[in-house]
Amino acid sequence: MHQSTHDSVDYRIHPPVDNAALNTLFAAAWPGHTPVDFTAQLTHSLLYVCAYTAQTDLIGFVNVAWDGGIHAFLLDTTVHPAWQRRGVGRELVQRATVAARRRGIDWLHVDYEPGLDAFYRACGFTPTLAGLIRLNGSA
């Protein structure tokens, strides 16, 4: 497990993290979040990065899923609202990018809503065309 500190935030790659902490973070950051069991998702991830305060509160998370080969997918970039606009999200994405590269990933993909375009461009992503089909309900 790799640890380092940036502006009083401790970033950890693939630390043990429990459902309660993740659901608390997601509930604060995503209105309408319904608690879920993250166990299967985390078990099948290539890696994930968590950000903690000095008091060990989880304030940020990003997941890197993968295809078992050279493609990985950035998912669920989440920062607690009290910590947004302080560089935590960019740092999470940067650390996930470096860690994925070290694990042999050649292509890192991310899908996002238009309002997040500037954020992901600042993280080094280039917009591309992509397709999407919603499989569980109406769009």
DSSP file (Angstrom, degrees, kcal/mol; ACC not computed):
  #  RESIDUE AA STRUCTURE BP1 BP2  ACC     N-H-->O    O-->H-N    N-H-->O    O-->H-N    TCO  KAPPA ALPHA  PHI   PSI    X-CA   Y-CA   Z-CA
    1    1 A M              0   0    0      0, 0.0     2,-0.4     0, 0.0    13,-0.1   0.000 360.0 360.0 360.0 127.1    0.0    0.0    0.0
    2    2 A H        -     0   0    0     11,-0.4    11,-1.8     2,-0.0     2,-0.4  -0.789 360.0-176.5 -95.2 131.4    1.4    3.4   -1.1
    3    3 A Q  E     +A   12   0A   0     -2,-0.4     2,-0.3     9,-0.2     9,-0.2  -0.964  11.1 153.8-127.8 145.2    0.9    6.3    1.2
    4    4 A S  E     -A   11   0A   0      7,-1.4     7,-3.0    -2,-0.4     2,-0.4  -0.968  31.5-125.2-161.0 161.9    1.7   10.0    0.8
    5    5 A T  E     +A   10   0A   0     -2,-0.3     2,-0.4     5,-0.2     5,-0.2  -0.904  20.7 177.2-117.0 140.0    0.5   13.3    2.1
    6    6 A H  E >  S-A    9   0A   0      3,-2.8     3,-1.1    -2,-0.4    -2,-0.0  -0.945  75.5 -19.6-141.5 114.3   -0.5   16.4    0.0
    7    7 A D  T 3  S-     0   0    0     -2,-0.4     3,-0.1     1,-0.3    -1,-0.1   0.922 128.5 -48.2  51.8  52.4   -1.9   19.5    1.7
    8    8 A S  T 3  S+     0   0    0      1,-0.2    46,-0.5    45,-0.1     2,-0.4   0.630 116.3 116.3  63.9  17.6   -2.8   17.7    4.9
    9    9 A V  E <   -A    6   0A   0     -3,-1.1    -3,-2.8    44,-0.1     2,-0.6  -0.963  57.3-145.9-115.6 133.1   -4.6   14.9    3.0
   10   10 A D  E     -AB   5  52A   0     42,-3.1    42,-2.6    -2,-0.4     2,-0.5  -0.877  13.0-159.1 -99.8 119.2   -3.3   11.4    3.1
   11   11 A Y  E     -AB   4  51A   0     -7,-3.0    -7,-1.4    -2,-0.6     2,-0.4  -0.853   9.8-173.5-101.2 130.9   -3.7    9.5   -0.2
   12   12 A R  E     -AB   3  50A   0     38,-2.8    38,-2.6    -2,-0.5     2,-0.6  -0.986  18.3-139.7-129.8 132.5   -3.6    5.7   -0.1
   13   13 A I  E    S- B   0  49A   0    -11,-1.8   -11,-0.4    -2,-0.4    36,-0.2  -0.811  83.1 -16.5 -93.2 121.0   -3.7    3.3   -3.0
   14   14 A H  S    S+     0   0    0     34,-3.4    -1,-0.2    -2,-0.6    35,-0.1   0.873  86.8 169.2  57.0  47.3   -5.9    0.2   -2.5
   15   15 A P        -     0   0    0      0, 0.0     2,-0.3     0, 0.0    -1,-0.1  -0.404  48.1 -88.1 -79.7 163.9   -6.2    0.5    1.3
   16   16 A P        +     0   0    0      0, 0.0     2,-0.4     0, 0.0    -2,-0.0  -0.593  58.4 172.9 -65.0 129.4   -8.7   -1.5    3.3
   17   17 A V        -     0   0    0     -2,-0.3     2,-0.2    -3,-0.1    33,-0.0  -0.998  19.7-138.9-143.0 139.9  -11.9    0.5    3.2
   18   18 A D     >  -     0   0    0     -2,-0.4     4,-2.1     1,-0.1     5,-0.2  -0.567  23.2-112.9-103.5 165.3  -15.3   -0.4    4.5
   19   19 A N  H  > S+     0   0    0      1,-0.2     4,-3.2     2,-0.2     5,-0.3   0.862 112.9  58.4 -59.2 -39.6  -18.8    0.1    3.2
   20   20 A A  H  > S+     0   0    0      1,-0.2     4,-2.2     2,-0.2    -1,-0.2   0.931 108.3  44.7 -60.2 -46.7  -19.8    2.4    6.0
   21   21 A A  H  > S+     0   0    0      2,-0.2     4,-2.2     1,-0.2    -1,-0.2   0.922 116.1  46.6 -64.5 -44.3  -17.1    4.9    5.2
   22   22 A L  H  X S+     0   0    0     -4,-2.1     4,-2.9     1,-0.2     5,-0.2   0.922 113.2  48.4 -64.8 -43.9  -17.7    4.7    1.4
   23   23 A N  H  X S+     0   0    0     -4,-3.2     4,-2.3     2,-0.2    -1,-0.2   0.862 110.3  52.2 -66.1 -34.8  -21.5    5.1    1.8
   24   24 A T  H  X S+     0   0    0     -4,-2.2     4,-1.7    -5,-0.3    -1,-0.2   0.931 112.7  45.2 -64.4 -45.3  -21.0    8.1    4.2
   25   25 A L  H  X S+     0   0    0     -4,-2.2     4,-2.1     1,-0.2     5,-0.2   0.945 114.7  47.3 -62.0 -49.3  -18.7    9.8    1.6
   26   26 A F  H  X S+     0   0    0     -4,-2.9     4,-2.9     1,-0.2     7,-0.2   0.873 109.5  53.8 -63.7 -37.8  -21.1    9.0   -1.3
   27   27 A A  H  < S+     0   0    0     -4,-2.3    -1,-0.2    -5,-0.2     6,-0.2   0.878 111.4  46.1 -64.2 -37.1  -24.1   10.2    0.6
   28   28 A A  H  < S+     0   0    0     -4,-1.7    -2,-0.2    -5,-0.2    -1,-0.2   0.874 122.1  35.7 -71.0 -37.0  -22.4   13.6    1.4
   29   29 A A  H  < S+     0   0    0     -4,-2.1    -2,-0.2     1,-0.2    -3,-0.2   0.770 117.5  47.6 -90.8 -27.7  -21.2   14.0   -2.2
   30   30 A W  S >< S-     0   0    0     -4,-2.9     3,-1.8    -5,-0.2    -1,-0.2  -0.890  79.4-137.9-122.4 100.3  -24.1   12.6   -4.3
   31   31 A P  T 3  S+     0   0    0      0, 0.0    -3,-0.1     0, 0.0    -4,-0.0  -0.282  91.6  23.2 -55.0 136.1  -27.6   13.7   -3.3
   32   32 A G  T 3  S+     0   0    0      1,-0.3    -5,-0.1    -5,-0.2     2,-0.1   0.538  83.4 163.0  84.0   6.7  -30.0   10.7   -3.4
   33   33 A H    <   -     0   0    0     -3,-1.8    -1,-0.3    -6,-0.2    -6,-0.0  -0.378  27.2-150.4 -60.4 132.2  -27.2    8.1   -2.9
   34   34 A T        -     0   0    0     -2,-0.1    -1,-0.1     1,-0.0    -8,-0.0  -0.921  28.6-103.8-102.9 128.2  -28.7    4.8   -1.8
   35   35 A P        -     0   0    0      0, 0.0     2,-0.3     0, 0.0   -15,-0.1  -0.200  47.4-178.9 -53.6 138.2  -26.3    2.7    0.4
   36   36 A V        -     0   0    0    -17,-0.2     2,-0.8    -3,-0.0   -13,-0.1  -0.876  35.0-107.0-133.4 165.1  -24.7   -0.1   -1.5
   37   37 A D        -     0   0    0     -2,-0.3     3,-0.3     1,-0.1     4,-0.3  -0.877  28.8-173.3 -94.4 111.4  -22.3   -3.0   -0.8
   38   38 A F     >  +     0   0    0     -2,-0.8     4,-2.8     1,-0.2     5,-0.3   0.470  56.7 101.6 -83.3  -2.7  -19.0   -2.0   -2.5
   39   39 A T  H  > S+     0   0    0      1,-0.2     4,-2.3     2,-0.2    -1,-0.2   0.899  82.7  41.9 -53.7 -53.3  -17.3   -5.3   -1.8
   40   40 A A  H  > S+     0   0    0     -3,-0.3     4,-1.8     1,-0.2    -1,-0.2   0.912 115.2  51.5 -63.2 -42.6  -17.7   -6.9   -5.2
   41   41 A Q  H  4 S+     0   0    0     -4,-0.3     4,-0.5     1,-0.2    -2,-0.2   0.936 113.7  43.0 -59.7 -48.1  -16.8   -3.7   -7.0
   42   42 A L  H >< S+     0   0    0     -4,-2.8     3,-0.7     1,-0.2    -1,-0.2   0.859 110.6  56.3 -69.0 -35.1  -13.6   -3.2   -5.0
   43   43 A T  H 3< S+     0   0    0     -4,-2.3    -1,-0.2    -5,-0.3    -2,-0.2   0.860 112.6  41.6 -63.3 -35.9  -12.6   -6.9   -5.2
   44   44 A H  T 3< S+     0   0    0     -4,-1.8    22,-0.4    -5,-0.2    -1,-0.2   0.408  92.8 109.0 -95.0   1.8  -12.7   -6.7   -9.0
   45   45 A S    <   -     0   0    0     -3,-0.7    20,-0.2    -4,-0.5     3,-0.1  -0.434  68.6-137.5 -75.9 150.9  -11.0   -3.3   -9.4
   46   46 A L  S    S-     0   0    0     18,-2.3     2,-0.3     1,-0.4    19,-0.2   0.916  82.1 -41.6 -66.1 -44.9   -7.5   -3.0  -10.7
   47   47 A L  E     - C   0  64A   0     17,-1.5    17,-2.8    -3,-0.0    -1,-0.4  -0.964  53.9-151.0-168.4 169.3   -7.0   -0.4   -7.9
   48   48 A Y  E     - C   0  63A   0     -2,-0.3   -34,-3.4    15,-0.2     2,-0.4  -0.973  11.6-140.4-148.7 158.4   -8.7    2.4   -6.1
   49   49 A V  E     -BC  13  62A   0     13,-2.6    13,-1.8    -2,-0.3     2,-0.4  -0.976  14.0-166.0-124.4 134.1   -7.3    5.5   -4.4
   50   50 A C  E     -BC  12  61A   0    -38,-2.6   -38,-2.8    -2,-0.4     2,-0.4  -0.906   8.1-150.0-117.6 147.6   -8.7    6.9   -1.1
   51   51 A A  E     -BC  11  60A   0      9,-2.4     8,-3.1    -2,-0.4     9,-1.4  -0.969  17.9-174.6-117.5 132.9   -8.0   10.3    0.4
   52   52 A Y  E     -BC  10  58A   0    -42,-2.6   -42,-3.1    -2,-0.4     6,-0.2  -0.921  20.9-127.2-126.6 149.6   -8.1   10.8    4.2
   53   53 A T    >   -     0   0    0      4,-2.0     3,-2.0    -2,-0.3   -44,-0.1  -0.338  43.2 -96.3 -79.2 173.2   -7.9   13.7    6.6
   54   54 A A  T 3  S+     0   0    0    -46,-0.5    -1,-0.1     1,-0.3   -45,-0.1   0.768 129.6  59.2 -61.6 -24.3   -5.3   13.7    9.4
   55   55 A Q  T 3  S-     0   0    0      2,-0.1    -1,-0.3     1,-0.0    -2,-0.0   0.300 121.4-112.0 -86.6   9.7   -8.2   12.5   11.6
   56   56 A T    <   +     0   0    0     -3,-2.0     2,-0.4     1,-0.2    -2,-0.1   0.708  65.1 151.7  65.5  26.0   -8.6    9.5    9.2
   57   57 A D        -     0   0    0      1,-0.0    -4,-2.0     2,-0.0     2,-0.5  -0.722  51.2-119.1 -81.9 134.5  -11.9   10.6    7.8
   58   58 A L  E     +C   52   0A   0     -2,-0.4    -6,-0.2    -6,-0.2     3,-0.1  -0.641  45.4 159.8 -73.5 119.1  -12.5    9.3    4.2
   59   59 A I  E     +     0   0A   0     -8,-3.1    21,-3.0    -2,-0.5     2,-0.3   0.454  57.8  28.4-120.6  -5.9  -12.9   12.5    2.1
   60   60 A G  E     +CD  51  79A   0     -9,-1.4    -9,-2.4    19,-0.2     2,-0.3  -0.997  54.2 174.6-157.9 153.5  -12.1   11.2   -1.4
   61   61 A F  E     +CD  50  78A   0     17,-2.4    17,-3.0    -2,-0.3     2,-0.3  -0.984   5.5 177.7-157.3 143.1  -12.3    8.1   -3.6
   62   62 A V  E     -C   49   0A   0    -13,-1.8   -13,-2.6    -2,-0.3     2,-0.4  -0.961  16.3-150.7-147.0 140.0  -11.7    7.0   -7.2
   63   63 A N  E     -CD  48  75A   0     12,-2.8    12,-2.9    -2,-0.3     2,-0.5  -0.848   2.4-156.5-110.5 143.4  -12.0    3.5   -8.6
   64   64 A V  E     -CD  47  74A   0    -17,-2.8   -18,-2.3    -2,-0.4   -17,-1.5  -0.923  15.5-176.2-120.6 104.1  -10.1    2.1  -11.5
   65   65 A A  E     - D   0  73A   0      8,-2.5     8,-3.1    -2,-0.5     2,-0.3  -0.526  10.3-164.1 -88.5 163.3  -11.9   -0.9  -13.1
   66   66 A W  E     - D   0  72A   0    -22,-0.4     6,-0.2     6,-0.3     4,-0.0  -0.957  33.2-127.1-149.6 168.4  -10.3   -2.8  -16.0
   67   67 A D        -     0   0    0      4,-2.1     3,-0.1    -2,-0.3     5,-0.1   0.328  60.4-102.6 -96.5   5.8  -10.8   -5.2  -18.8
   68   68 A G  S    S+     0   0    0      3,-0.3     4,-0.1     1,-0.2     2,-0.0   0.417 103.7  56.1  86.3  -1.6   -8.0   -7.6  -17.7
   69   69 A G  S    S-     0   0    0      2,-0.4    -1,-0.2     0, 0.0     0, 0.0   0.135 117.8 -42.6-126.2-119.7   -5.8   -6.3  -20.4
   70   70 A I  S    S+     0   0    0     35,-0.1    37,-2.5    -3,-0.1    36,-1.8   0.380 105.5  84.7-107.0   2.2   -4.5   -2.8  -21.3
   71   71 A H  E     + e   0 107A   0     35,-0.2    -4,-2.1    34,-0.2    -2,-0.4  -0.890  50.4 176.9-109.1 136.6   -7.7   -0.8  -20.8
   72   72 A A  E     -De  66 108A   0     35,-2.6    37,-3.0    -2,-0.4     2,-0.4  -0.914  17.3-141.7-132.9 163.0   -8.9    0.6  -17.5
   73   73 A F  E     -De  65 109A   0     -8,-3.1    -8,-2.5    -2,-0.3     2,-0.4  -0.984   9.8-137.4-134.0 122.8  -11.8    2.8  -16.6
   74   74 A L  E     +De  64 110A   0     35,-3.2    37,-0.5    -2,-0.4     2,-0.3  -0.668  34.2 176.4 -80.2 127.4  -12.0    5.6  -14.1
   75   75 A L  E     +D   63   0A   0    -12,-2.9   -12,-2.8    -2,-0.4    -2,-0.0  -0.959  45.9   7.8-134.1 149.0  -15.2    5.4  -12.0
   76   76 A D  E     -     0   0A   0     -2,-0.3     2,-0.4     1,-0.2    -1,-0.1   0.784  59.6-171.8  59.6  37.4  -16.8    7.2   -9.1
   77   77 A T  E     +     0   0A   0    -15,-0.1     2,-0.4   -14,-0.1   -15,-0.2  -0.496  20.5 173.2 -60.6 117.1  -14.4   10.1   -8.6
   78   78 A T  E     +D   61   0A   0    -17,-3.0   -17,-2.4    -2,-0.4     2,-0.4  -0.995  21.1 178.8-139.0 131.2  -15.9   11.5   -5.4
   79   79 A V  E     -D   60   0A   0     -2,-0.4   -19,-0.2   -19,-0.2     5,-0.1  -0.999  38.9-107.3-131.6 134.2  -14.8   14.2   -3.0
   80   80 A H    >>  -     0   0    0    -21,-3.0     3,-2.4    -2,-0.4     4,-0.5  -0.323  33.1-120.0 -55.3 136.5  -16.6   15.3    0.1
   81   81 A P  G >4 S+     0   0    0      0, 0.0     3,-0.9     0, 0.0    -1,-0.1   0.816 112.2  59.8 -52.6 -34.7  -18.2   18.7   -0.5
   82   82 A A  G 34 S+     0   0    0      1,-0.2    -2,-0.1     3,-0.0   -23,-0.0   0.673 111.6  41.4 -67.8 -15.0  -16.2   20.3    2.3
   83   83 A W  G X4>S+     0   0    0     -3,-2.4     3,-0.7   -24,-0.2     5,-0.5   0.350  87.8 118.1-113.9   3.0  -13.0   19.3    0.5
   84   84 A Q  T <<5 +     0   0    0     -3,-0.9    -4,-0.0    -4,-0.5     0, 0.0  -0.334  69.3  29.2 -71.4 155.9  -14.0   20.2   -3.1
   85   85 A R  T 3 5S+     0   0    0      1,-0.1    -1,-0.2    -2,-0.0    -3,-0.0   0.759  93.8  98.3  65.8  28.7  -12.1   22.8   -5.0
   86   86 A R  T < 5S-     0   0    0     -3,-0.7    -2,-0.1   -79,-0.0    -1,-0.1   0.238 104.3 -97.9-122.2   7.7   -8.9   22.1   -3.1
   87   87 A G  T  >5S+     0   0    0     -4,-0.0     4,-2.2     3,-0.0     5,-0.2   0.465  89.8 121.3  90.8   1.5   -7.2   19.8   -5.6
   88   88 A V  H  ><S+     0   0    0     -5,-0.5     4,-2.5     2,-0.2     5,-0.2   0.930  75.1  48.0 -65.8 -45.2   -8.2   16.6   -3.9
   89   89 A G  H  > S+     0   0    0      1,-0.2     4,-2.4     2,-0.2     5,-0.2   0.927 112.9  47.6 -61.7 -46.1  -10.1   15.3   -7.0
   90   90 A R  H  > S+     0   0    0      1,-0.2     4,-2.7     2,-0.2    -1,-0.2   0.902 112.4  50.2 -61.7 -40.5   -7.2   16.1   -9.4
   91   91 A E  H  X S+     0   0    0     -4,-2.2     4,-2.6     2,-0.2     5,-0.2   0.899 109.1  51.3 -66.4 -40.2   -4.8   14.4   -7.0
   92   92 A L  H  X S+     0   0    0     -4,-2.5     4,-2.2     2,-0.2    -2,-0.2   0.943 113.5  44.8 -59.2 -47.7   -6.9   11.3   -6.7
   93   93 A V  H  X S+     0   0    0     -4,-2.4     4,-2.5     2,-0.2    -2,-0.2   0.906 112.9  51.3 -65.0 -42.3   -7.1   11.0  -10.5
   94   94 A Q  H  X S+     0   0    0     -4,-2.7     4,-2.4     2,-0.2    -1,-0.2   0.929 112.2  45.7 -60.9 -46.2   -3.4   11.7  -10.9
   95   95 A R  H  X S+     0   0    0     -4,-2.6     4,-2.3     1,-0.2    -1,-0.2   0.873 112.8  50.6 -67.5 -36.3   -2.4    9.0   -8.4
   96   96 A A  H  X S+     0   0    0     -4,-2.2     4,-2.4    -5,-0.2    -1,-0.2   0.896 110.5  50.9 -65.6 -39.4   -4.8    6.6  -10.0
   97   97 A T  H  X S+     0   0    0     -4,-2.5     4,-2.3     2,-0.2    -2,-0.2   0.933 112.1  45.2 -63.2 -48.0   -3.3    7.4  -13.4
   98   98 A V  H  X S+     0   0    0     -4,-2.4     4,-2.2     1,-0.2    -2,-0.2   0.925 114.4  48.5 -63.1 -45.3    0.2    6.8  -12.2
   99   99 A A  H  X S+     0   0    0     -4,-2.3     4,-1.0     1,-0.2    -1,-0.2   0.885 111.2  50.2 -64.8 -38.5   -0.7    3.6  -10.4
  100  100 A A  H ><>S+     0   0    0     -4,-2.4     5,-2.2     2,-0.2     3,-0.5   0.915 109.5  51.3 -65.4 -42.6   -2.6    2.2  -13.4
  101  101 A R  H ><5S+     0   0    0     -4,-2.3     3,-1.8     1,-0.2    -2,-0.2   0.911 107.4  53.3 -59.8 -42.5    0.4    3.0  -15.7
  102  102 A R  H 3<5S+     0   0    0     -4,-2.2    -1,-0.2     1,-0.3    -2,-0.2   0.755 104.5  56.4 -64.6 -23.9    2.7    1.1  -13.3
  103  103 A R  T <<5S-     0   0    0     -4,-1.0    -1,-0.3    -3,-0.5    -2,-0.2   0.267 127.7 -96.4 -92.6  11.1    0.3   -1.9  -13.5
  104  104 A G  T < 5S+     0   0    0     -3,-1.8     2,-0.4     1,-0.3    -3,-0.2   0.601  70.8 151.5  91.0  12.1    0.7   -2.1  -17.3
  105  105 A I      < -     0   0    0     -5,-2.2    -1,-0.3     1,-0.2   -34,-0.2  -0.629  20.9-178.8 -79.3 132.3   -2.4   -0.1  -18.4
  106  106 A D        +     0   0    0    -36,-1.8     2,-0.4    -2,-0.4   -35,-0.2   0.737  69.1  39.7 -98.0 -30.4   -2.0    1.7  -21.8
  107  107 A W  E     -e   71   0A   0    -37,-2.5   -35,-2.6     2,-0.0     2,-0.6  -0.980  60.4-168.3-129.9 124.9   -5.4    3.3  -22.0
  108  108 A L  E     -e   72   0A   0     -2,-0.4     2,-0.3   -37,-0.2   -35,-0.2  -0.956  15.1-167.0-113.1 118.6   -7.4    5.0  -19.2
  109  109 A H  E     -e   73   0A   0    -37,-3.0   -35,-3.2    -2,-0.6     2,-0.3  -0.681   8.7-179.0-102.5 154.0  -11.0    5.8  -20.1
  110  110 A V  E     -e   74   0A   0     -2,-0.3     2,-0.4   -37,-0.2   -35,-0.1  -0.948  12.7-157.8-151.1 136.2  -13.5    8.0  -18.3
  111  111 A D        +     0   0    0    -37,-0.5     2,-0.3    -2,-0.3    -2,-0.0  -0.895  26.9 162.6-106.0 143.5  -17.1    8.9  -19.0
  112  112 A Y        -     0   0    0     -2,-0.4    -2,-0.0     8,-0.0     5,-0.0  -0.990  40.0 -96.2-156.7 161.8  -18.5   12.1  -17.5
  113  113 A E    >   -     0   0    0     -2,-0.3     3,-2.4     1,-0.1     4,-0.2  -0.452  45.8-105.3 -76.6 154.5  -21.2   14.7  -17.7
  114  114 A P  G >  S+     0   0    0      0, 0.0     3,-1.8     0, 0.0     4,-0.3   0.809 117.3  64.6 -53.0 -34.2  -20.6   17.9  -19.6
  115  115 A G  G 3  S+     0   0    0      1,-0.3     4,-0.2     2,-0.1     3,-0.2   0.657 100.3  53.0 -65.7 -13.9  -20.2   19.9  -16.5
  116  116 A L  G <> S+     0   0    0     -3,-2.4     4,-2.4     1,-0.1    -1,-0.3   0.320  77.6 102.0-101.3   6.7  -17.1   17.9  -15.6
  117  117 A D  H <> S+     0   0    0     -3,-1.8     4,-2.6     1,-0.2     5,-0.2   0.923  81.1  48.4 -58.2 -48.1  -15.3   18.5  -18.9
  118  118 A A  H  > S+     0   0    0     -4,-0.3     4,-2.3     1,-0.2    -1,-0.2   0.899 111.3  51.8 -61.4 -40.1  -13.0   21.2  -17.5
  119  119 A F  H  > S+     0   0    0     -4,-0.2     4,-1.2     2,-0.2    -2,-0.2   0.961 113.3  42.2 -60.2 -52.5  -12.1   19.0  -14.5
  120  120 A Y  H  <>S+     0   0    0     -4,-2.4     5,-2.4     1,-0.2    -2,-0.2   0.838 112.8  53.3 -70.0 -31.7  -11.2   15.9  -16.6
  121  121 A R  H ><5S+     0   0    0     -4,-2.6     3,-1.8    -5,-0.3    -1,-0.2   0.918 107.3  52.5 -63.2 -42.2   -9.3   18.0  -19.2
  122  122 A A  H 3<5S+     0   0    0     -4,-2.3    -2,-0.2     1,-0.3    -1,-0.2   0.770 104.9  56.7 -64.0 -24.8   -7.3   19.5  -16.4
  123  123 A C  T 3<5S-     0   0    0     -4,-1.2    -1,-0.3    -5,-0.1    -2,-0.2   0.474 128.5 -99.1 -84.3  -2.6   -6.5   15.9  -15.3
  124  124 A G  T < 5S+     0   0    0     -3,-1.8    -3,-0.2     1,-0.3     2,-0.2   0.458  74.9 141.0 103.2   2.0   -5.1   15.2  -18.8
  125  125 A F      < -     0   0    0     -5,-2.4    -1,-0.3   -16,-0.0    -2,-0.1  -0.538  40.8-145.6 -80.4 144.8   -8.0   13.5  -20.5
  126  126 A T        -     0   0    0     -2,-0.2    -5,-0.0     0, 0.0    -1,-0.0  -0.938  25.5-114.8-106.4 126.6   -8.8   14.2  -24.1
  127  127 A P        +     0   0    0      0, 0.0     2,-0.3     0, 0.0   -10,-0.0  -0.327  40.9 176.0 -61.0 140.9  -12.5   14.1  -25.1
  128  128 A T        -     0   0    0     -2,-0.0     2,-0.2     0, 0.0     0, 0.0  -0.914  35.8 -94.8-137.0 164.1  -13.5   11.3  -27.5
  129  129 A L        +     0   0    0     -2,-0.3     2,-0.3     2,-0.0     0, 0.0  -0.594  49.1 171.0 -76.4 145.0  -16.7   10.0  -29.0
  130  130 A A        -     0   0    0     -2,-0.2     2,-0.3     2,-0.0   -19,-0.0  -0.966  24.1-133.0-148.9 161.9  -18.3    7.2  -27.1
  131  131 A G        -     0   0    0     -2,-0.3     2,-0.3     2,-0.0    -2,-0.0  -0.854  17.9-171.7-118.6 157.0  -21.5    5.2  -27.1
  132  132 A L        -     0   0    0     -2,-0.3     2,-0.4     2,-0.0    -2,-0.0  -0.985  11.0-171.5-150.9 134.7  -23.8    4.2  -24.3
  133  133 A I        -     0   0    0     -2,-0.3     2,-0.6     6,-0.0    -2,-0.0  -0.998  22.0-139.0-124.1 126.5  -26.8    2.0  -23.9
  134  134 A R        -     0   0    0     -2,-0.4     3,-0.3     1,-0.1     5,-0.1  -0.761  19.0-174.8 -84.1 123.0  -28.7    2.1  -20.6
  135  135 A L        +     0   0    0     -2,-0.6    -1,-0.1     1,-0.2     3,-0.1   0.542  69.4  54.0 -98.0  -9.1  -29.6   -1.5  -19.8
  136  136 A N  S    S-     0   0    0      1,-0.1     2,-0.3     2,-0.1    -1,-0.2  -0.365 114.9 -33.4-127.1  56.5  -31.8   -1.1  -16.7
  137  137 A G  S    S-     0   0    0     -3,-0.3     2,-0.1    -2,-0.0    -1,-0.1  -0.777  89.9 -31.6 130.2-173.3  -34.6    1.3  -17.4
  138  138 A S              0   0    0     -2,-0.3    -2,-0.1     1,-0.1    -3,-0.1  -0.457 360.0 360.0 -82.5 156.2  -35.3    4.4  -19.4
  139  139 A A              0   0    0     -2,-0.1    -1,-0.1    -5,-0.1    -2,-0.0   0.458 360.0 360.0 -70.7 360.0  -32.6    7.0  -20.2
